[in-house]
Amino acid sequence: MNPSRCSFPWFDSRANSAYIFDTMIATYDFRKAKELPRIREASASRHTDIDKMVSEILREVERKGDSALTRFTKKFDGLTIDKFRVPEREIGRALRKADPNFIKILRNAASNIRRFHKAQLRVNWSMRQADGIELRQRYLPVDSAGVYVPGGTAAYPSSVLMNVIPAQVAGVKEIHLVSPPDQTGHVHPDVLTAAAVLGVKNVYRVGGAQAIAALAYGTKSIPAVDVIVGPGNIFVATAKRMVYGRVGIDSFAGPSEVVILADSSADPRFIAADMLAQAEHDERASSVLITTDEPLAIRVLEQLLEVLSLYPRREIIERALTNAGAIYIVKNLAQGIALTNQLAPEHLEVITKNPEAVIGKIRNAGSIFVGNYSPVALGDYWAGPNHVLPTGGTARFSSPLSVGDFMRISSVTSYSKKAMQRVAGDVAFFAEHEGLTAHALSLLLRGKGVL
């Protein structure tokens, strides 16, 4: 989409980074509503070369197991590793050496997350009808789950909490955590500390598509699991997509994204900070402001330019805002809501005078944050709702990671002889209507009482 640009005289007088954002601010042309903004276009792309590479990795790990893991770890990480399981004493040592304040914060965050996810638990139910008919539904956890936690050059203990806790609440017996090793060949101690806080003992130092393959197919060191969850780079996401069907997965994760829907009541400093926070994830991350207030749009852009130089990840932020950042000015909140629903964002901040009225009209969003004092970062680490969310517009049909992702539903049907005989003729007629005479016979035999 090529929306018409708004002309602001101060653009020409700004120095340094001003040119980077000279296409960020625009009016949104609803006459071209079918043309989605860059937030959706960027996440919809497929990479044929990556598909081919990942497919070969999956095939090799399925065939050769641990030896393939060793080879790919050497190739991609530059490390020679043939023992992938992290000893429990190493996990315990990480906990003992960790900053006590960090441990306290981890425990408090875990408590919030666990409390929220416990509310998602569903109980078995049954209904009884006349003549001895009973119908039941049972909720059962999967037997095992694999959790991928990004690592290597960075550590994400928050991913440990968000992915492991729903599985534990669901009642999964075996949880196996994989994370790429750092340059010393070890899993980052912060990741191990989070695992220790949650009581996770099965941790493996392997990453990338090969780690997903190990969890899907199983190796001598790493058992196959029923469900694989957790964020990762494009190789990890592609591998999860390719093994789906053999195992369950949480989602096909794409670049992270935030949409902020705001009116004049919003604080431009907060909005700019939240857009920068989203952009520092990845150069493909998307930060979008939709506002009814043109002065707010200008102040937010000024804030972005003013504080950008203070951030260590400035280059990543600049690329992200250039590639998939936008500030859209709409005529009214109704248009803003329509555009938001069209984007179906992973994260949505609603900062308006009457947010509940707006939220009531939002149909598509992964996680919603309300008001000036509820930034996405609260949800990333602390509040309780899961931060593993649908991206790339998939919030139109999918949901955040939840306890339900680790559970299966079984239905139970029980009919007495009397109940069966009462309905057998009608059901047999239905089966014959579809041309399935053997089905009809199985019903009529019971209906007539003939053995």
PyMOL commands that set and color helices and strands:
alter all, ss='L'
color gray80, all
select helices_A, chain A and resi 9-13+16-21+30-32+38-43+48-64+66-77+88-97+100-118+130-132+157-170+189-198+208-217+234-243+268-279+294-310+314-324+333-343+355-359+376-381+394-396+403-406+417-433+437-447
alter helices_A, ss='H'
color red, helices_A
select strands_A, chain A and resi 25-27+125-129+133-141+144-148+174-179+202-205+227-229+248-249+257-262+286-291+325-329+347-351+367-370+407-414
alter strands_A, ss='S'
color yellow, strands_A
deselect
rebuild
show_as cartoon
